[in-house]
């Protein structure tokens, strides 16, 4: 049975049917080496800038790279028409926000490259970024290797190093890291910038081998947003693949979460993701205790929101307390259904 939304999920026409702009010579006989998947949510300006930058790479110009944009039900923007006019871009626009994991999985399904590069819209890559990735893969003979995913160096707009990898979360480690600055709570900063194997890499700039993704059934869609990258790397390591960090290739990441204000809705999303990770990868007792800690946090934040007269925040923190109680008792499906229903409500 076809997808009931299929009439609204508009996919880019094939390259053969499109008129190419001056300077492009798309060779359809060339196999796709690299597929880029970008998940857009209300960031059309960033997405268009990123696509324009990637389109300057030779790998795109000779038809060996493709760009798949999945939009999670953003409002209309003139960039949609301009993106669809580009011969190397496929754009699928959903009629509801299904979350980051679902969107990435859809992009992977629509793509065909042996490697899939997942990029956030607020990324500015270096010149010839895709060409440099292709050169790196060939020089290190990584095709059909046991390298599952590769993370590249992240930089702040001022050129300083931004955290992009970290240790697998543990119950005690998560509690201890709450006392660190936000930029350090999840990440490890590699001051020496040396290539190395790591526990996990961030999904904002992640290169994954398709064979590995297919074997592990891609991202776990129990995660709406956040911790899906940590979970994937955990499963990759268990499957015998390597997770590698290669800082010689770098991008600028403009808006990581630790430099932004975290509104109640987003805080609930991150806590829901952490509890989901705990239920899947920690002991039963550790998972229950983390749910209890988060319920206490929601209670305190709810009191503060009531003091400030912020009824919207009170509503979200009350929900978080309920979700944590449900997950602690083992009612995972019920907690997830209520969580997704709340996210479907219009947000400010």
Secondary structure in CASP SS format (residue, H / E / C, confidence):
PFRMAT SS
TARGET T0000
AUTHOR 0000-0000-0000
METHOD secondary structure of the structure
MODEL  1
X C 1.00
X C 1.00
X C 1.00
X C 1.00
X C 1.00
X C 1.00
X C 1.00
X C 1.00
X C 1.00
X C 1.00
X C 1.00
X C 1.00
X C 1.00
X C 1.00
X H 1.00
X H 1.00
X H 1.00
X C 1.00
X C 1.00
X C 1.00
X C 1.00
X C 1.00
X C 1.00
X C 1.00
X C 1.00
X C 1.00
X C 1.00
X C 1.00
X C 1.00
X C 1.00
X C 1.00
X C 1.00
X C 1.00
X E 1.00
X E 1.00
X E 1.00
X E 1.00
X E 1.00
X E 1.00
X E 1.00
X C 1.00
X C 1.00
X C 1.00
X H 1.00
X H 1.00
X H 1.00
X H 1.00
X H 1.00
X H 1.00
X H 1.00
X H 1.00
X H 1.00
X H 1.00
X H 1.00
X C 1.00
X C 1.00
X C 1.00
X H 1.00
X H 1.00
X H 1.00
X H 1.00
X C 1.00
X C 1.00
X C 1.00
X E 1.00
X E 1.00
X E 1.00
X E 1.00
X E 1.00
X E 1.00
X E 1.00
X C 1.00
X C 1.00
X C 1.00
X C 1.00
X C 1.00
X C 1.00
X C 1.00
X H 1.00
X H 1.00
X H 1.00
X H 1.00
X H 1.00
X H 1.00
X C 1.00
X C 1.00
X C 1.00
X C 1.00
X E 1.00
X E 1.00
X E 1.00
X E 1.00
X E 1.00
X C 1.00
X C 1.00
X C 1.00
X C 1.00
X C 1.00
X C 1.00
X H 1.00
X H 1.00
X H 1.00
X H 1.00
X H 1.00
X H 1.00
X H 1.00
X H 1.00
X H 1.00
X H 1.00
X H 1.00
X C 1.00
X C 1.00
X C 1.00
X C 1.00
X E 1.00
X E 1.00
X E 1.00
X E 1.00
X E 1.00
X E 1.00
X C 1.00
X C 1.00
X E 1.00
X E 1.00
X E 1.00
X C 1.00
X C 1.00
X C 1.00
X H 1.00
X H 1.00
X H 1.00
X H 1.00
X H 1.00
X H 1.00
X H 1.00
X H 1.00
X H 1.00
X H 1.00
X H 1.00
X C 1.00
X C 1.00
X C 1.00
X C 1.00
X C 1.00
X C 1.00
X C 1.00
X E 1.00
X E 1.00
X E 1.00
X E 1.00
X E 1.00
X E 1.00
X E 1.00
X E 1.00
X E 1.00
X C 1.00
X C 1.00
X C 1.00
X C 1.00
X C 1.00
X E 1.00
X E 1.00
X C 1.00
X C 1.00
X E 1.00
X E 1.00
X C 1.00
X C 1.00
X C 1.00
X C 1.00
X H 1.00
X H 1.00
X H 1.00
X H 1.00
X H 1.00
X H 1.00
X H 1.00
X C 1.00
X C 1.00
X C 1.00
X C 1.00
X H 1.00
X H 1.00
X H 1.00
X C 1.00
X C 1.00
X C 1.00
X E 1.00
X C 1.00
X C 1.00
X C 1.00
X C 1.00
X C 1.00
X C 1.00
X C 1.00
X E 1.00
X E 1.00
X C 1.00
X C 1.00
X E 1.00
X E 1.00
X C 1.00
X C 1.00
X C 1.00
X E 1.00
X E 1.00
X E 1.00
X E 1.00
X E 1.00
X H 1.00
X H 1.00
X H 1.00
X H 1.00
X H 1.00
X H 1.00
X C 1.00
X C 1.00
X C 1.00
X C 1.00
X C 1.00
X C 1.00
X C 1.00
X C 1.00
X C 1.00
X C 1.00
X C 1.00
X C 1.00
X H 1.00
X H 1.00
X H 1.00
X H 1.00
X H 1.00
X H 1.00
X H 1.00
X H 1.00
X H 1.00
X H 1.00
X H 1.00
X C 1.00
X C 1.00
X C 1.00
X E 1.00
X E 1.00
X E 1.00
X E 1.00
X E 1.00
X E 1.00
X E 1.00
X E 1.00
X E 1.00
X E 1.00
X E 1.00
X E 1.00
X C 1.00
X C 1.00
X C 1.00
X H 1.00
X H 1.00
X H 1.00
X C 1.00
X C 1.00
X C 1.00
X C 1.00
X H 1.00
X H 1.00
X H 1.00
X H 1.00
X H 1.00
X H 1.00
X H 1.00
X H 1.00
X H 1.00
X H 1.00
X H 1.00
X H 1.00
X H 1.00
X H 1.00
X H 1.00
X H 1.00
X H 1.00
X H 1.00
X C 1.00
X C 1.00
X H 1.00
X H 1.00
X H 1.00
X H 1.00
X H 1.00
X H 1.00
X H 1.00
X H 1.00
X H 1.00
X H 1.00
X H 1.00
X H 1.00
X H 1.00
X H 1.00
X H 1.00
X H 1.00
X H 1.00
X H 1.00
X H 1.00
X H 1.00
X H 1.00
X H 1.00
X H 1.00
X H 1.00
X H 1.00
X C 1.00
X C 1.00
X H 1.00
X H 1.00
X H 1.00
X H 1.00
X H 1.00
X H 1.00
X H 1.00
X H 1.00
X H 1.00
X H 1.00
X H 1.00
X H 1.00
X H 1.00
X H 1.00
X H 1.00
X H 1.00
X H 1.00
X H 1.00
X C 1.00
X C 1.00
X C 1.00
X H 1.00
X H 1.00
X H 1.00
X H 1.00
X H 1.00
X H 1.00
X H 1.00
X H 1.00
X H 1.00
X H 1.00
X H 1.00
X H 1.00
X C 1.00
X C 1.00
X C 1.00
X C 1.00
X C 1.00
END
